[in-house]
Amino acid sequence: MAKASILSIEPFAGGVPRLTRAIYDLLVQAGHTPQVVYTDAESTPTRRAELLPYFLRHPLPHRTLKLGMDCLAIPRYPVSFWQSWHLPHWLARGALSAPIRIATSGAAHTALAYLPSASRLPFVVWLATVYEDELIGRADRDAWAAGILADSALMQKLRHLERQVLDGAARVWALSEYTAERLVQFHPTVSAKMEVMPYPIDTTQLAPAVSPPAERNELIFVSRLQDPRKNIPMLLHAFALAQAQRPELRLVLVGDTPTAHQTLLAEQLGIRDKIDFAGKLSETALRQRLQTAALFVLPSHQEGLGIAAMEGMACGLPVVSTRCGGPEATISASGAGILVENDNPTAFAQAILRFWQEPNLRPQMSESAVKYVAQTLSVPAVQAKMYASLSAIFPSYFSKN
């Protein structure tokens, strides 16, 4: 048994916390004691009047339990966003010196705190995207991301920091073939240590309904509605086009609270009463919605993998997705969905309508989806791949049997 550190971002919502949970569970099963180290940006107040009481309560890193994981939360001090990546090294050096070290993040910069280690211990970094791709995906409706992209000096620094992490890692796990290709395009020297490591889907919990409904008319989307990369406005326009031809269709949006622009657009398109802004759902409630829906819809500008769509596939849902990166290889390989060009509501609506125009299409793709997830993305399949990789990097702590 050995101590392990998992260096990550806020472990409470989105795809990265799922990666963190997956590696945390594997380490526990292997007999180790992992601890998640993260900068507590979500809990740090933004109003000045609340900052002093917060820092009086949490002047230093504090231990907490999140999502059933032992965590070390580091206060988010008022420094620049790129300086905050170094906070764990300055404030939690002891925790980060564990012999097993793994970083889980969207982009590589979170792992910067592993670099200035006196011990030169190896680490693995599990990534969903190239940071520049993430910024580009946000920039259309995010002034902050657009401003960073426009600052050539800052972008050069960010690319350099990303390269430092990739060069320093013993192994780089890319969430999808797309992510691996993009990382190598930006940083060719990383190819020798690159490995595609998808998110493991728990097929014991996520599976088709035992007694499926006779009629399925719901389209479902699951993710952060306020993330500009998810391109919800395009989805609303596409749904309006599809719903005009199939009035029985409904759209379920699961995630955070919709923006004012999204609710206003739904009203302007005349589809507000056909949309269920379901908010955050429990795992049980989400599984039930996935099992009774007709399709999973993914309108994103950019995705590293599209974990929620893969979970929909496990429940037997075909996917209609834009060509936004990670989902492309999965959907092409599985034959479990339709890919359309990015930001084209007409093409997206036509793809949706095909499932009502061709009655055999949904059951065929549903069967392909379930089969692909079981063989390629299930917990046993991915954990075996993880374990083999960790055995090569940390041979003293993982047997090769």
Buried (B, 14 or more C-beta within 10 A) or exposed (E): EBBBBBBBBBBEBBBBBBBBBBBBBBBBEBEBEBBBBBBBBEEBEEEEEEBEEBBEEBEEBEEBEBBEBBBBBBBBBEEEEBEBBBBBBEBBEEBBBBBBBBBBBBBBBBBBBBBEBEEEBBBBBBBBBBBBBBBBBBBBBBEEBBEBBEEEEBBEEBBEBBBBBBEBBBBBBBBBBBBBBBBBEBBEEBEEBBBBBBBBBBBEEBBBEEEEEEEBBBBBBBBBBBBBBBBBBBBBBBBBBBBEEBEEBBBBBBBBEBBEEBBEBBEEBEBBEBBBBBEEBEEEEBBBBBBBBBBBBBBBBBBBBBBBBBBBBBBBBBBBBBBBBBBBBBBEEBBBBBBBEBBBBEBBBBBBBBBBEEEEBBEEBBBBBBBBBBEBBBBEBBBEBBBEBBBEBBEEBBEEE
